């Protein structure tokens, strides 16, 4: 059965939200560097602008992309969207701790729930696509984001790619990454089993490009890669 966006959100209960920051930084080597580069790429793409409205889809958890962008660009404001209440609450706590809550509008739900006349100068979609089952759901969220972007506006997409079982060396290295941070061999085995069953990433960079093209975005530039994970910048086609 294909997962709906609601079912995907249900993966992120309170327990997972509370451990998300630590787990993510182990699972993705270079987690903070990736988010820092997201801020740099958007700032470079938008040029010298003192103000911008940024749509952050799947913002729950660490809110690290907002923290990185807000630190680099003090005049930017953000709309954070996430369908998981525990994850959005975790993000809220991080934003409050960094004195960024007043610069961020928080929305529990999906992009489709935003008012039709809300438009943004740029958007991010980080760590989301591989949690959506099937290409239809992936295209749906991309098209919904496109509908809220100004002509030519940049979008950053980041997440896992490849069918995990098709890359045994990367999968083994991912397991070693967890062992490097204190996981036992039995714990690594459990984590590998979960990654093989719990997500549906695009199967290649070409598949990511096709999803973007189908949703009305141009060719994407990859600017970060770490095992299964990559990050790209694309722009809305006029």
PyMOL commands that set and color helices and strands:
alter all, ss='L'
color gray80, all
select helices_A, chain A and resi 5-10+14-27+31-46+64-72+85-97+101-103+111-113+129-131+134-147+164-166+168-180+185-197+205-214
alter helices_A, ss='H'
color red, helices_A
select strands_A, chain A and resi 52-57+76-82+104-108+120-126+149-160+221-226+229-235
alter strands_A, ss='S'
color yellow, strands_A
deselect
rebuild
show_as cartoon
